[in-house]
Amino acid sequence: MERNQLLDATIAACRNLIETRFPDDPSRGAAAVLLDDGTILTGTSPDYTNSSVELCHEAEPYCAAFRLDRAVVASLCLHRTEEGRFLVLSPCGVCRERLAGHGPDVLVAVPGPSDPTTVRWVTLREALPHYWASIFPEDTPGWAS
């Protein structure tokens, strides 16, 4: 499968998780990551009474990638609205840190410039042009300026 097909399949897997896991709950989200071997992993965050212990949807697939000893090559997070639209959520600061270990060329989904439901793929370097650890090139291979 070519790269664009794999990225489209990653988007479809994320949407499918939301639709199948939460068919009657209109406002839900999930994440999907594409690994270097073409595997797509999905995840979502459980509800907790204490919201301070909640996780990003991406935590589950990131941990699975580590368990499988695979590199993440693309990461996506979607949120379905009550109107049934799938909004693209760019990675939060914590997820950007988690992805940084996979290098600056990891693709991350960000919303399109005029439509938040359109997936636009950018590299982590583009999403995070001034990564704090890039001044330590021996610790962050590939991030040196």
N, C-alpha and C positions, 0 to 999 in steps of 0.2 A: 504494500500500500504506500502511496506517495505521501509526502509530508502534509499537504493540504487536506487530503482525505483523512489522515490520522487526526488532524486538528478538528475537522468537522465531526469525526466520530467521538472525539473528546467532548465537544459541545453537546452532542446528542446523548451521550452517556450521562452527563450531568442533568440535563433536562429530564431524562427518563427516570433517574433516581428521585427527583422531586415529584414527578407525576405518579410514580408507582408507590413510593413510600408515604406520600402525603396527598392521596387523591381527594380527600375531603377537607383539607386544610389549605386555604388559598394563599396564605402568606408564609412561605417557607423557602429555604435555600439549601444549597448543596455545592459541592466542589468536585472537580475531576482533574486528575493529573495524567499526563502522558509520560511514560517512562522511555528510557533509551532503547529498550527492546520492542517497543510498540504496544506494550501493555497499558491499558487504561484503568486507573483506580479511581473509585469515587468515595465520597464521604459526606457526612453531615454531622451536625452537633446536636446532642441531646438537650432536652430542656432540664434546667435545674431550678429549684426554688430560689437559691441564692445565685443571682445572675453573675456575681463576681467569679464564679468557678466555671462559667461557660467557656467553650473552646471555639476557635475558628472552624469552619467546615473543612478547611484544608488539613487540619491536624491529623485526621485519620489516614488519608492517603499519603501524607508525608511520612508518617511513622511506618506505614506499610512499605513504602519505597526503601526506607532504611533497613527494615527487616529483610527485604528481598535483595539488598545490596545492589540497587539499581539507581541510576541517576534520573532525576526529574528533568525533562526537556520542555515541558509546557504545563501551565497551571491556570485553572479557570474557576471562578466562583460566580454562581448565579443566585438571584433572589426572585422568586415568583411573587408578583403583587396580587392583590385581591381582584384586579381586573384581568388576571391571567397573563400578564406581560412578564417576560424574563429579563430582569435588569442585570447588567454586567457589573460586578463589584471588583474594582481593581484591588490588588492585594494590600492588606493593611501593613503597617510597619513591622509587626511581628512576623507575618508571613514573608515579607521581603527579606528579613533576616534569615528565616528558615531556608529560603530559596537561594540566598547568597552562597551557601555552601556548595551549590550545584553550578556556580559560575555565572558570569555576567550575560551569557548568551541564552539563558533559560528564557523561554517565551512566556509572557504573562498576558492574560486577557484584561483589557481595559475597555471602557465604553467608547463607542464611536463618537466623533466630535459633535454630531447633531442628533444622535439617537442612542439613548442609553441601553437599548436592547440589542444593538449591533456590537458584535465582538470584533475588537481590533486587537491583533497580536503585536506586541512590542517586546523587545528584549528587556531583561531586567536592568541592564545598563541604561537603556532609554528611560525606563520608569524611575530609575534611581541614579541619575547622572553623577551625583556627588556622594557616592557611598563612603561612609565614614572610614571603613577599614582599608580603602584603596591606598592610603598613605603607607600601609605596611605590606608591600608587595610580596614579601617572603611568607606572610601568613595568609594572603588571599590571592592565590595564583589566578591569573587572568584579569584581575581587577586593577593592575598597575596602570597608572595614568600614562 
